[in-house]
Amino acid sequence: MLESIQLVLRFVVQMVVAAALFAAVAGVAYVLWVGDVWLQKQGVPDYIKLGVSGVTALLFALDVICFVCFTVAETWKLLRDIIVSI
């Protein structure tokens, strides 16, 4: 019983840390997006707007993909460890 609680506790800690890292990277992507909006108001050339928008979208998309992959992998490990402990 104690082993199962430790497994679940380890999973919860990993998910909290992953969510904090996700929030930090998403915050950076948001700041870049705000900068992109500001640049558009300044009338910068289209290729600069496109580049900044692309970097912002890529950063956020990679953040989401990595978070989902990490969550699925850690869930799989938790289920595997629970099955082994039974």
Helices and strands as residue ranges (DSSP letters): H 2-42, H 46-85
